[in-house]
Every structure is written in structure tokens, then in C-alpha cells.
Amino acid sequence: MSETTPLDAPGRASRREARAERLRYDDRIDLDTKVSSGQAAVLMGRSLKLLAEARGLFAAKFAFSFGFMASALLLPWIGKIITDNVLLQKPFGETDVPYPPFVQPLVAFVDGMAPMEIMLVVAVLLMLMLVVFGTRSGSFEEVGLFEGADAATQGENAISAGGSGAGGLWGVAEYMVHVRLTQRLANTLRTRLFARLTHLPMTTLDDQRIGDSIYRVLYDTPQVPGICYQLTLEPALTLIWGAVNLYLIGYTYSDVAPELVWIAWSAFPLAFIITFPASALVRRTNQAKRAAGAATTNAIEETMDNVYAVQSLGGMRRDAERFAERSRESFLRERFALAVGIALLVVVLGLMIVAAIYITLLVTDQIIEGVMSPGDFVVIFGLIWGILETATDIGSFWIKLQGPVAAVRRVFFFMDYPVDEDRVHGPRLGPIRQGVEFQNVEFSYPDGRQALSAVNLELRMGEVVAIVGPTGSGKTSLAYLVPAFLQATAGRVLVDGRDVAEVDLDSLRSQVAYVFQEHVLLSTSIRDNLLLGKPDASDDEVLRALEGAACMDFVRELPDGIDTVLGQSGDTLSVGQQQRLCIARGLIRDTRVLILDEPTAALDPKTENELLEALRSGAKDRLIIVIAHRLSTIRNADRIVFLEDGRIRDIGDHDSLMEKTGGPYRRFVALQGG
């Protein structure tokens, strides 16, 4: 035993740590959040594929950015002309420092002019550049909205992020293109993620927190367009800008000050070496702050979704304290992430300051010796600053990607998560004519609980079948297998002789209407709630469904009839009225199979009889499966399937089953007081 202890202890410790993290951040599905550099690169590559959704806008953004960059290259040389040829009134060509080719046409135009004439030409040129490009000379900072440091605020702003290094007319046009591009990319991804989340398997939805899903859709997806830009536009423009500046400083000053060239070239590898080792820390930090933010959203959602219970049990203080604790944790993670970023910035800026001091001493010595002119000071610092800024961007390139990578990982986790639709590529199921058959079916939940064992059952079209049994006997699990909300872990579920695991899922579910025990109503009108089941339903179909579910007696009394807007989750109606509306929504689909989970639990006897009579009259050409406890609902079924401990113990109609002395169903009825 002692020999295994050193090996087992770390495993137990890691499991305890994982459990602590889950409890802290509410994660139940997305547990393995560590991302290696290789995995981060894969996530970035997948993000880039999103650019195919907006090729034209992306090309326009690149053209705008490149056009401004080209114009910004002219500014340091204009500064040299003003310093040397206007203020100091020196002639062109006095030193051995040559002008680059793109400046020579301007030099040739003003050569021989008086200083004031040169200034007039330069002033006109600068005025034109001011109108077109604005005053943000050489800066590639993005113009965006003010934002806080927390991920949620940044996510809100990122959904409409845009920027331009330019001002003026050029900058406005580029900014509008950028915003439109960001919105196109973000909306495409968030729509796909939302659709994916709505198709999660039932067993996954039981564990997935609503607040976490909201956080991923609203605050994580907007980070993906930023990664696309950081992998394409920003490095491309940065590298071009750096390459041009390196060429210019080499072309102009390699003969007179070769040290400048060496400093310029060494800045790039040095910046990358300093920042790369911190990438893993930045990824972990940003993952933690997003998980903490999602936990805060969960706390809000859970309390407000159950606010009546919280108030009735006096739990307001406890929930407020729980929210405050989650919120403090979120703020702590945000501050830590900010501190890491500041530390890296201080290191890089310190090196830039050291380089700037050395260059200042070098250039001033050259000016004193007459090798350079004072105007060269303006040019060199314009070029060197561009090079150092480029080196900083390259050095921080991988680091800046690590924050968004945490968000991207959370997005693609559920984009990749298996859903029911992924497993079905089979033939479409035609109109159901025979019924449903269970062959040696077993089902176990992911946590190991076995809900069904050795189920063999045939449900025929035209029947009303009641599934009965004590709580936890597997009634709902059995019903969930029909529309493939759950998948049998053993055996087969057949519809018209075809395995539901092998047919097109939409063609199956379009023929099965399931009315859940929980009353799930939207905070819209009664009409819109029913149209959720059949969007193209006519008013006559809506009214017939309401009549069939015995709803018209209370609908007529509402101020706006079927256009009355319901409160949150339908809470402006009684529980019985909510239940009947849910049944009406199931009836309006007019499907071949109708499954009702405890349809009469909240109905009075008169309404129950009306509903059951309507269901029986509509069962002639379809299969109706009713999960029920009330004897009044059960006794009129064509067949009763009695479940206990996940196994079928009795099958038959009410009278025949009651004739079995000591039979399981008869004992159940006796316990119910029947």
C-alpha cells in the first residue's frame, strides 16, 4: 500500500483541484479548459475560416488600411524638408543622406524655390492630407468605444468594434467598413452557436447552465472577429510597415550610421523572446476570468428564474451573498489579468526607452560632426519609432492572441459538442402508419443510473396508451425515446419497423408532438405561443387547437383574446390554464404521434373530462401516449403500460388489470386510493 501512495496522492490532489474549480465556476460540461500553444494555433486557424463569410468587406478594410499606411510614410520626410530647407534654409543635397524614391518627386518640384514658397507647397500638401487622412499621422491605434477591463463589457463593445489609423474622410469610410465587417462575422458565429446550443441532447441540457450559455453567445463570440484581424490585417500591415521602415533606414543611413540598422533589426527577435514565455499564463488567466464571469451570470439567471421560491423561502439575503461572492471572484480574475498585461507592457516599454536614449546620443553626435543635418533627427526618430512600434506589435502578437483564444475555445467547445442531428444522416421517415416498437430496450443516464431494463412493447396507431408507474419508474425516459430525445443504450426503438437511430431526425420529430410536464410558455401572445408549434397555422387552426385543449372558456374572457400577451413563462395565467395552452400547442401540430406528460395534473374534473374526450376523438388516426398518475386519466385508455423500477410489470386495459388479484397495477391503484 505504501508503494502506491506517492502515485495515487497527486491523482487525488488533481481531482480535488478540478472539483474545486467546478464548484467555483459552475462548470458541469466544459471541464477541460487547458489549452496548449498547439491547440491555440488550431483554434486560431478555425477562426480564420469565418472570414470567408465576408470576403468583400475584408478586402475593402485591407485596402483602406494599406492606403493610409502608404500616405503615412511621407510625413517624416516632410518634417525633414521643413526643418532643413525652410527653417534652416539649407539647400537640397548638402549632406550625403539621400531621399527615398517616393519623396524625390516632391524634392524635385520644390528644389530651387525660396523657403516660403517651399513652405506654401508643403502646407497645401499637408492640408490635403489633413482633409483626407486626418491628423493621426503614422498611428495604427484603433478608434473604438470606451470600455472597461472586464470581459463582458469588452464583449459588448467588440460586437460593433471598428477602427482606423486615419482620421478625415478616409478614416470615417474605413471605420464604417470595419464595423460592418465585425458585425457580419460576430452575428454569423453567435447565430450558429445559439442554434447549436438549442440542439444539445436532453442529458446535456440538464447540466448546462443557462447563464453560461448566455455568456458564451453574447460575450465570447464577439472576440472571434478580433482574432481574425489579429491574424491577418494587423500582422500583414505591421510587417509591411516594419519592412518599409527597415528598408528606408538601411537605404538612407547604412553608410553614415550602421549602428541604427543593427538596432532596428535586433528589435524584432528581442521583443518576441521577451514576451513569448508568458503566453501560457495569459491564456490561463483569461480562461479563469471568463469562467468567473459566466458564474456571475449563472447566479443572476438562477435567482430570477426561481425568484418566487426565493422570496417565499426568505432566501433573498443568501442569494444576494452568493451573487456578491461570484461577482467578487469575477473582479479578482479581471484584476489579475490586467496586472499580467501591465507587467509585460512595463518590460517592453523599458527596453524601448533604453533604445531611444542610445539612439538620441548617437544621432546628436552625428549632427554635431556634420554627418547628418537637424532634419535627419526628425526622420530617424520617425523611422525608429515605427520600427520599435512594429517590433513591439510583433513581440506582443502571440500574447495578444491568448486572451481572445480563451473565448474562442469556449465558443468552439459547444460548436463541436455532439448533438442529436450530428448522428443522423439516414433516409427520411415517411408518414407513420403502424406505430412504435421497443425491442429489448435499456437506457442508462451518463451518471450511471439505469432508467429502463428489458423493455419490449408495441404501441399501435389509433391507440390511446397510458404509461403508469410510481415516481422514478422510467415513464418519462421511455417516452423520450420515441422522438429520440434520448438514445437507447441497448436494444432498438422502431418506428414503422425502422430504427430511430438510423432515420433522418427531422422527419421523425416533425411527426411527434411532445407536451412536457413543465409548462413552457413564452412571454408573447397566446397566438404566438401556438404558432411556435406550427408557424404557418391559420386562425381557424389556432382556434380548433384551443377548443381541443378546452382553452376557449378562459381565452374568451381575456382582454385581447388570442392576442393577449402573457407574463413571464405564462405566469399571468393559472397553472391549469398554462397546462391547457401547452396541450393546445401540441395539438396544433396535428402530428401522427402525440405524447402528453401529466396532461391533467392541474385540471379540475370537468375540464379533464372535456380534454380526454377531445383526445379520444382525435386518436382515430394517430397514436396518443399519456403519462399519468390520476386514475380518472388512466382508466379510459385503450391500454395501460405499468412500469416499476424501469421494467414493464403489467400491460392491459384498466378493467382487465384490476381483475388480477395482487397484480402490480392493482396494488398501485389501491395505493392511489382508487
VOGU-3710 file (C-alpha; in Angstrom, 3 decimals, decimal comma):
1> msettpldap> 0,000/0,000/0,000  2,757/2,390/0,879  4,353/1,906/-2,519  1,276/3,167/-4,352  0,667/6,177/-2,151  3,123/8,534/-3,898  1,465/7,761/-7,232  -2,108/7,979/-6,001  -1,756/11,166/-3,987  -1,164/13,510/-6,954
11> grasrreara> -4,181/11,996/-8,711  -6,389/12,637/-5,712  -4,999/16,156/-5,394  -5,664/16,933/-9,061  -9,205/15,588/-8,738  -9,789/17,758/-5,682  -8,482/20,790/-7,563  -10,713/20,047/-10,558  -13,720/19,653/-8,277  -12,909/22,937/-6,532
21> erlryddrid> -12,716/24,709/-9,886  -16,063/23,249/-10,959  -17,718/24,379/-7,733  -16,195/27,839/-8,079  -17,152/28,426/-11,680  -20,321/26,254/-12,046  -18,880/24,293/-14,971  -20,503/20,890/-15,429  -19,906/20,149/-19,116  -16,849/22,167/-20,182
31> ldtkvssgqa> -14,305/20,922/-17,649  -11,000/20,518/-19,516  -10,134/24,166/-20,105  -6,357/23,928/-20,511  -5,111/24,954/-23,954  -1,599/24,274/-25,235  0,135/26,518/-27,757  -0,585/23,947/-30,480  -4,280/23,818/-29,596  -4,386/27,607/-29,541
41> avlmgrslkl> -2,946/27,677/-33,066  -5,642/25,248/-34,247  -8,386/27,411/-32,725  -6,955/30,459/-34,464  -6,923/28,640/-37,783  -10,584/27,699/-37,354  -11,440/31,314/-36,579  -9,852/32,459/-39,834  -12,328/30,357/-41,814  -15,027/32,765/-40,697
51> laearglfaa> -13,554/35,456/-42,989  -14,993/33,575/-45,958  -18,395/34,870/-44,813  -17,395/38,468/-45,633  -14,693/38,413/-48,303  -15,680/41,719/-49,908  -15,766/43,694/-46,646  -12,455/42,190/-45,562  -10,795/43,163/-48,862  -12,152/46,722/-48,518
61> kfafsfgfma> -10,822/47,003/-44,957  -7,370/45,824/-46,065  -7,314/48,315/-48,955  -8,231/51,205/-46,652  -5,569/50,248/-44,080  -2,851/49,816/-46,704  -3,726/53,122/-48,404  -3,373/55,081/-45,180  -0,099/53,365/-44,320  1,350/54,411/-47,656
71> salllpwigk> 0,426/58,043/-47,022  1,911/57,995/-43,501  5,366/57,149/-44,875  5,609/60,625/-46,401  5,287/62,557/-43,132  8,820/62,166/-41,625  10,364/63,406/-44,872  8,071/66,411/-44,961  9,327/67,145/-41,428  12,931/66,950/-42,698
81> iitdnvllqk> 12,176/69,389/-45,547  10,545/71,870/-43,161  13,466/71,640/-40,704  16,365/71,762/-43,158  15,066/73,708/-46,149  12,523/76,087/-44,584  13,603/76,801/-41,011  17,388/76,419/-41,502  17,180/77,496/-45,180  19,716/74,878/-46,294
91> pfgetdvpyp> 19,901/73,826/-49,954  18,934/70,319/-51,032  21,815/67,834/-51,321  24,053/69,457/-48,716  24,634/66,120/-46,935  25,222/62,601/-48,218  21,875/61,390/-46,834  19,673/60,548/-49,870  15,903/60,939/-50,095  13,961/57,727/-50,820
101> pfvqplvafv> 12,466/57,334/-54,307  8,858/58,142/-53,337  9,937/61,537/-51,878  12,153/62,567/-54,796  9,276/63,876/-56,992  8,351/66,331/-54,214  12,013/67,325/-53,746  12,422/67,868/-57,489  9,278/70,049/-57,520  10,378/72,405/-54,709
111> dgmapmeiml> 14,141/72,386/-55,401  15,252/75,918/-56,193  12,226/77,578/-54,537  12,548/80,153/-51,784  11,926/78,887/-48,237  8,460/80,490/-48,019  7,477/79,042/-51,384  8,574/75,581/-50,192  6,533/76,103/-47,019  3,480/77,074/-49,062
121> vvavllmlml> 3,714/73,896/-51,177  4,211/71,758/-48,083  1,319/73,478/-46,292  -1,055/72,795/-49,194  0,051/69,158/-49,277  -0,450/68,807/-45,510  -3,876/70,438/-45,737  -4,978/67,923/-48,376  -3,638/65,075/-46,239  -5,471/66,532/-43,229
131> vvfgtrsgsf> -8,820/66,505/-45,038  -8,351/63,035/-46,468  -6,402/61,252/-43,720  -6,790/63,436/-40,623  -4,088/64,183/-38,069  -3,345/60,649/-36,791  -0,035/60,534/-38,614  1,580/57,130/-38,561  -0,619/55,748/-35,785  -2,418/52,468/-36,196
141> eevglfegad> -4,359/52,628/-32,933  -7,981/51,660/-33,331  -10,702/54,204/-32,788  -13,293/52,373/-30,711  -15,819/52,733/-27,919  -14,801/53,363/-24,326  -14,818/50,133/-22,357  -13,936/48,623/-19,014  -11,406/45,867/-18,421  -13,973/43,126/-17,763
151> aatqgenais> -14,706/40,536/-20,442  -18,462/41,211/-20,544  -18,038/44,932/-21,251  -15,367/44,208/-23,817  -17,672/41,651/-25,423  -20,485/44,201/-25,708  -18,147/46,685/-27,380  -16,458/44,070/-29,554  -19,769/43,273/-31,267  -19,513/46,643/-33,024
161> aggsgagglw> -15,740/47,150/-32,920  -14,185/49,212/-35,656  -11,126/51,310/-36,143  -8,866/53,201/-38,447  -5,378/54,563/-38,164  -6,571/57,505/-40,221  -8,914/60,354/-39,492  -10,671/62,591/-42,000  -12,801/61,225/-44,819  -10,597/58,160/-45,230
171> gvaeymvhvr> -10,859/57,244/-41,554  -14,659/57,611/-41,483  -15,074/55,360/-44,510  -12,657/52,749/-43,128  -14,339/52,829/-39,709  -17,773/52,137/-41,211  -16,437/49,238/-43,275  -14,715/47,812/-40,199  -17,849/47,991/-38,033  -19,941/46,312/-40,710
181> ltqrlantlr> -17,324/43,575/-41,121  -17,194/42,920/-37,365  -20,973/42,741/-37,065  -21,238/40,362/-40,017  -18,649/37,970/-38,562  -19,909/38,140/-34,978  -23,565/37,729/-35,912  -22,787/34,734/-38,127  -20,920/32,964/-35,339  -23,278/33,829/-32,485
191> trlfarlthl> -26,258/32,655/-34,551  -24,567/29,330/-35,262  -23,590/28,873/-31,618  -27,127/29,674/-30,448  -28,556/27,135/-32,882  -26,040/24,566/-31,673  -26,914/25,140/-28,021  -30,624/24,706/-28,730  -29,908/21,277/-30,234  -27,950/19,892/-27,272
201> pmttlddqri> -29,077/16,464/-26,052  -31,512/16,387/-23,144  -28,933/14,830/-20,835  -26,520/17,684/-21,584  -29,165/20,388/-21,157  -29,831/19,049/-17,676  -26,258/20,009/-16,681  -25,589/23,062/-18,842  -26,269/26,336/-17,029  -28,404/28,876/-18,879
211> gdsiyrvlyd> -26,266/31,778/-17,658  -23,158/30,116/-19,072  -24,845/29,656/-22,461  -25,875/33,327/-22,467  -22,327/34,374/-21,633  -20,853/32,306/-24,456  -23,297/33,636/-27,052  -23,181/37,304/-26,019  -19,672/37,824/-24,664  -17,424/35,089/-26,058
221> tpqvpgicyq> -18,409/35,091/-29,744  -17,587/38,810/-30,310  -13,929/38,032/-29,599  -13,602/35,857/-32,705  -13,601/38,722/-35,268  -10,795/40,333/-33,267  -8,717/37,167/-33,613  -9,355/37,193/-37,366  -7,982/40,732/-37,600  -5,034/39,967/-35,333
231> ltlepaltli> -4,088/37,033/-37,552  -4,495/38,799/-40,894  -4,845/42,572/-41,109  -2,713/43,543/-38,157  0,335/41,322/-38,798  0,233/41,960/-42,543  0,157/45,732/-42,129  2,628/45,591/-39,247  5,125/43,535/-41,228  4,773/45,758/-44,296
241> wgavnlylig> 5,181/48,884/-42,152  8,214/47,417/-40,386  9,794/46,180/-43,618  9,402/49,556/-45,295  10,916/51,361/-42,306  13,796/48,883/-42,171  14,407/49,412/-45,882  14,299/53,200/-45,531  16,685/53,337/-42,582  19,065/50,986/-44,388
251> ytysdvapel> 18,736/52,828/-47,722  19,310/56,230/-46,151  21,594/55,751/-43,128  23,519/52,464/-43,560  26,609/54,319/-44,744  26,601/57,147/-42,211  25,245/55,288/-39,099  25,261/51,494/-39,500  24,554/51,129/-35,755  20,991/52,310/-36,404
261> vwiawsafpl> 20,438/49,437/-38,822  21,659/46,866/-36,292  19,438/48,314/-33,552  16,460/48,262/-35,881  16,967/44,645/-36,919  17,663/43,344/-33,394  14,442/44,868/-32,018  12,241/42,178/-33,620  13,704/38,945/-32,213  14,353/40,587/-28,844
271> afiitfpasa> 10,710/41,635/-28,391  9,435/38,164/-29,298  11,888/36,352/-26,965  10,794/38,515/-24,030  7,032/38,078/-24,452  6,529/34,516/-25,746  7,166/32,663/-22,432  4,226/34,484/-20,822  1,649/33,165/-23,325  0,517/30,163/-21,248
281> lvrrtnqakr> -0,029/32,365/-18,179  -2,097/34,828/-20,207  -4,286/32,002/-21,591  -4,975/30,578/-18,132  -5,708/33,999/-16,708  -8,220/34,863/-19,396  -9,910/31,458/-19,188  -10,360/31,930/-15,434  -11,822/35,416/-15,774  -14,358/34,260/-18,374
291> aagaattnai> -15,398/31,254/-16,303  -15,835/33,550/-13,304  -17,904/35,976/-15,384  -20,135/33,148/-16,593  -20,637/32,011/-12,971  -21,842/35,511/-12,097  -24,324/35,393/-14,969  -25,488/31,981/-13,750  -26,170/33,390/-10,290  -28,412/36,106/-11,746
301> eetmdnvyav> -30,270/33,724/-14,054  -30,916/31,070/-11,419  -32,199/33,515/-8,820  -34,507/35,421/-11,187  -35,780/32,211/-12,772  -36,777/30,958/-9,310  -37,493/34,314/-7,679  -40,917/33,264/-6,314  -39,372/30,338/-4,459  -36,504/32,535/-3,244
311> qslggmrrda> -38,939/35,111/-1,849  -41,285/32,567/-0,317  -38,411/30,808/1,459  -36,764/34,029/2,595  -33,635/33,288/0,574  -33,053/36,812/-0,742  -30,122/37,522/1,572  -28,460/34,161/0,861  -28,793/34,623/-2,904  -27,538/38,198/-2,672
321> erfaersres> -24,477/36,974/-0,774  -23,932/34,205/-3,317  -24,087/36,726/-6,162  -21,720/39,082/-4,335  -19,229/36,241/-3,856  -19,364/35,317/-7,551  -19,047/38,958/-8,538  -16,003/39,461/-6,281  -14,360/36,391/-7,802  -15,002/37,774/-11,289
331> flrerfalav> -13,476/41,148/-10,366  -10,459/39,438/-8,804  -9,785/37,485/-12,003  -10,176/40,653/-14,085  -7,648/42,500/-11,912  -5,155/39,652/-12,138  -5,449/39,540/-15,938  -4,928/43,313/-16,055  -1,855/43,062/-13,805  -0,250/40,455/-16,083
341> giallvvvlg> -0,779/42,721/-19,100  0,687/45,751/-17,301  3,769/43,795/-16,233  4,515/42,766/-19,816  3,931/46,331/-21,048  6,374/47,749/-18,479  9,131/45,357/-19,601  8,694/46,195/-23,287  8,425/49,954/-22,727  11,540/49,884/-20,560
351> lmivaaiyit> 13,559/48,391/-23,388  12,141/50,943/-25,838  13,185/53,793/-23,551  16,716/52,426/-23,293  16,906/52,126/-27,084  15,536/55,669/-27,555  18,169/57,147/-25,206  21,029/55,402/-27,015  19,731/56,496/-30,439  19,391/60,105/-29,253
361> llvtdqiieg> 23,018/60,203/-28,169  24,172/58,572/-31,408  22,248/60,913/-33,733  23,128/64,111/-31,870  26,824/63,198/-32,134  26,435/62,732/-35,892  24,659/66,084/-36,232  27,407/67,850/-34,261  30,038/66,268/-36,507  28,117/67,453/-39,606
371> vmspgdfvvi> 27,478/63,945/-40,923  23,735/64,486/-40,522  21,502/67,539/-40,564  18,981/68,507/-37,845  16,217/67,356/-40,188  17,641/63,844/-40,049  16,807/63,790/-36,336  13,098/64,086/-37,270  13,364/61,383/-39,930  15,344/58,936/-37,789
381> fgliwgilet> 13,009/59,142/-34,851  10,029/58,759/-37,158  11,577/55,626/-38,696  12,950/54,206/-35,439  9,680/54,773/-33,639  7,890/52,968/-36,451  10,373/50,088/-36,166  10,151/49,851/-32,365  6,372/50,048/-32,517  6,394/47,274/-35,120
391> atdigsfwik> 8,777/45,184/-33,014  6,501/45,641/-30,004  3,495/44,558/-32,057  5,341/41,504/-33,334  6,596/40,646/-29,860  3,112/41,002/-28,391  1,439/39,342/-31,396  1,218/35,896/-29,771  0,491/37,358/-26,323  -2,428/39,487/-27,538
401> lqgpvaavrr> -3,983/36,431/-29,130  -4,093/34,469/-25,869  -6,928/36,500/-24,330  -9,341/36,004/-27,231  -8,230/32,358/-27,537  -9,853/31,659/-24,159  -13,145/32,981/-25,547  -12,733/31,153/-28,851  -12,115/27,867/-27,032  -15,393/28,328/-25,136
411> vfffmdypvd> -17,242/29,018/-28,383  -15,846/26,073/-30,323  -16,334/23,710/-27,390  -20,084/23,774/-27,997  -19,749/24,190/-31,747  -18,010/20,783/-31,646  -20,184/19,236/-28,954  -22,118/16,228/-30,300  -25,819/16,930/-30,851  -28,585/14,610/-31,954
421> edrvhgprlg> -28,595/15,929/-35,515  -24,924/15,010/-35,986  -25,587/11,302/-35,721  -28,405/11,187/-38,277  -27,751/11,183/-41,991  -30,163/8,410/-42,869  -33,250/8,302/-45,077  -36,310/10,349/-44,279  -39,128/8,685/-42,415  -42,436/8,650/-44,284
431> pirqgvefqn> -45,831/9,252/-42,618  -46,097/6,945/-39,607  -48,765/4,299/-40,272  -48,041/1,331/-37,982  -46,672/2,648/-34,707  -43,727/2,350/-32,335  -41,995/-0,784/-31,084  -39,424/-1,234/-28,310  -37,176/-4,283/-28,683  -35,135/-5,262/-25,594
441> vefsypdgrq> -34,566/-1,590/-24,825  -32,362/-0,425/-21,995  -31,365/3,102/-21,057  -28,819/4,439/-18,566  -28,065/8,090/-17,835  -24,482/9,412/-18,110  -24,085/9,258/-14,328  -24,732/5,508/-14,393  -28,357/5,468/-13,221  -30,305/2,794/-15,119
451> alsavnlelr> -33,776/4,048/-16,023  -35,074/1,218/-18,254  -34,332/-2,505/-18,497  -35,507/-5,170/-20,974  -38,419/-3,145/-22,356  -40,410/-4,916/-25,063  -43,507/-3,034/-26,111  -45,602/-2,288/-29,187  -47,650/0,913/-29,475  -50,082/0,925/-32,398
461> mgevvaivgp> -51,555/3,832/-34,334  -55,143/4,647/-33,297  -54,481/3,828/-29,634  -54,555/5,911/-26,503  -51,848/4,356/-24,330  -51,317/5,352/-20,696  -47,869/4,875/-19,177  -48,257/4,489/-15,438  -45,971/3,844/-12,504  -44,511/5,273/-9,311
471> tgsgktslay> -42,160/8,219/-9,338  -38,786/7,279/-10,811  -40,092/4,192/-12,574  -38,831/5,358/-16,015  -42,074/6,667/-17,560  -40,620/9,884/-18,974  -37,405/8,152/-20,055  -39,486/5,672/-22,052  -41,484/8,454/-23,710  -38,312/10,429/-24,510
481> lvpaflqata> -37,052/7,507/-26,594  -39,894/7,865/-29,126  -38,791/11,252/-30,585  -35,149/10,320/-29,853  -34,694/12,942/-27,141  -32,739/10,115/-25,518  -30,917/7,267/-27,253  -31,327/3,686/-26,085  -28,098/2,343/-24,599  -29,142/-1,169/-25,657
491> grvlvdgrdv> -31,875/-2,592/-27,879  -33,783/-0,757/-30,596  -36,667/1,689/-30,862  -38,515/1,148/-34,157  -40,998/3,423/-35,903  -42,822/1,604/-38,704  -40,097/-1,017/-38,440  -37,200/1,453/-38,879  -34,676/2,164/-36,149  -34,988/5,782/-34,963
501> aevdldslrs> -31,183/5,877/-34,654  -30,866/5,454/-38,422  -33,534/7,735/-39,888  -33,468/11,468/-40,543  -34,181/13,090/-37,179  -36,245/15,993/-38,515  -38,552/13,613/-40,368  -39,145/11,762/-37,087  -39,638/14,739/-34,782  -41,881/16,528/-37,260
511> qvayvfqehv> -44,358/13,688/-36,676  -44,118/13,609/-32,880  -45,512/16,340/-30,618  -44,333/16,181/-27,005  -46,133/18,220/-24,339  -43,834/18,376/-21,345  -44,925/18,195/-17,750  -43,361/21,603/-17,105  -45,425/24,435/-18,531  -43,057/26,084/-21,003
521> llstsirdnl> -44,717/29,238/-22,364  -43,127/32,288/-23,956  -43,771/35,847/-22,777  -45,630/36,620/-26,010  -49,265/36,403/-27,123  -51,335/33,234/-26,968  -51,404/33,208/-30,771  -47,590/33,401/-30,991  -47,213/30,629/-28,426  -49,306/28,314/-30,569
531> llgkpdasdd> -47,554/29,389/-33,772  -44,320/28,182/-32,196  -45,669/24,671/-32,817  -46,839/25,452/-36,357  -45,638/28,812/-37,744  -47,942/28,695/-40,803  -51,123/27,801/-38,884  -54,264/29,729/-39,783  -56,559/31,392/-37,248  -59,040/28,541/-37,681
541> evlralegaa> -56,333/26,001/-36,800  -55,367/28,047/-33,748  -58,976/28,182/-32,560  -59,531/24,455/-33,162  -56,452/23,608/-31,102  -57,638/25,873/-28,296  -61,062/24,223/-28,409  -59,495/20,763/-28,379  -57,500/21,632/-25,253  -60,539/23,191/-23,519
551> cmdfvrelpd> -58,946/26,670/-23,534  -61,662/28,789/-25,079  -63,599/29,281/-21,853  -60,800/31,442/-20,383  -59,385/32,789/-23,663  -62,716/34,494/-24,457  -62,548/36,318/-21,131  -59,074/37,750/-21,752  -58,978/41,410/-22,862  -57,344/40,712/-26,233
561> gidtvlgqsg> -58,436/37,115/-26,737  -55,798/35,039/-28,527  -53,666/38,175/-28,926  -53,353/38,633/-25,150  -49,682/38,890/-24,177  -48,693/36,542/-21,360  -46,397/37,349/-18,455  -43,063/35,712/-17,773  -43,394/31,989/-18,573  -47,171/32,468/-18,759
571> dtlsvgqqqr> -47,420/33,356/-15,068  -50,377/35,707/-15,654  -52,476/32,544/-16,155  -53,353/29,890/-13,610  -51,377/26,631/-13,619  -54,324/24,793/-15,148  -54,690/27,390/-17,905  -50,969/27,189/-18,658  -51,249/23,417/-18,892  -54,137/23,585/-21,342
581> lciarglird> -52,310/26,110/-23,538  -49,293/23,790/-23,697  -51,594/20,958/-24,771  -53,152/23,199/-27,427  -49,682/23,965/-28,733  -49,091/20,235/-29,065  -52,449/19,651/-30,761  -51,950/22,364/-33,376  -49,060/20,439/-34,906  -51,532/17,665/-35,830
591> trvlildept> -48,746/15,083/-35,662  -49,038/11,326/-36,077  -47,832/10,780/-32,508  -48,844/12,941/-29,526  -47,122/12,446/-26,153  -48,628/14,124/-23,087  -46,659/14,129/-19,836  -49,117/14,508/-16,925  -51,620/16,466/-19,048  -54,389/16,725/-16,424
601> aaldpktene> -52,382/17,201/-13,226  -53,638/20,768/-12,709  -57,137/20,417/-14,238  -60,471/20,236/-12,455  -62,622/17,122/-13,139  -64,925/18,867/-15,645  -62,066/20,280/-17,721  -60,243/16,969/-17,509  -63,224/15,089/-18,932  -63,565/17,600/-21,788
611> llealrsgak> -59,890/17,288/-22,647  -59,830/13,489/-22,516  -62,927/13,272/-24,690  -61,319/15,579/-27,251  -58,153/13,494/-27,216  -60,052/10,230/-27,660  -61,995/11,595/-30,632  -58,711/12,680/-32,233  -56,951/9,365/-31,676  -58,553/7,514/-34,600
621> drliiviahr> -55,657/8,029/-36,973  -52,770/8,686/-34,590  -51,027/7,345/-31,515  -51,543/9,177/-28,237  -49,243/8,365/-25,324  -50,268/9,733/-21,929  -48,017/9,687/-18,882  -50,290/9,994/-15,867  -50,911/9,265/-12,193  -54,580/10,208/-11,869
631> lstirnadri> -56,938/7,265/-12,147  -59,531/9,376/-13,990  -56,973/9,963/-16,757  -55,760/6,378/-16,859  -58,945/4,325/-16,781  -60,222/5,317/-20,239  -57,001/4,448/-22,088  -57,094/1,629/-24,631  -54,067/0,092/-22,944  -52,177/0,759/-19,762
641> vfledgrird> -48,427/0,085/-19,505  -47,391/-0,205/-15,859  -43,694/0,459/-15,158  -41,801/-0,239/-11,956  -38,032/0,060/-11,454  -37,580/0,588/-15,181  -39,320/-2,658/-16,177  -42,765/-3,342/-17,612  -44,745/-5,179/-14,908  -48,270/-5,110/-16,403
651> igdhdslmek> -49,993/-4,355/-19,715  -53,720/-4,234/-20,448  -56,822/-2,091/-20,109  -57,992/-0,861/-16,728  -60,676/-3,477/-16,167  -58,529/-6,476/-17,101  -55,628/-5,277/-14,964  -57,897/-4,680/-11,967  -59,110/-8,269/-12,207  -55,587/-9,552/-11,445
661> tggpyrrfva> -55,544/-10,233/-7,750  -52,264/-8,984/-6,339  -51,235/-7,570/-9,713  -48,727/-4,672/-9,724  -51,179/-2,258/-11,342  -53,963/-3,161/-8,930  -51,659/-2,583/-5,956  -50,645/0,772/-7,436  -54,271/1,843/-7,846  -55,026/0,785/-4,281
671> lqgg> -52,162/2,911/-3,003  -53,521/5,842/-5,016  -56,866/5,449/-3,270  -58,625/4,156/-6,410
//
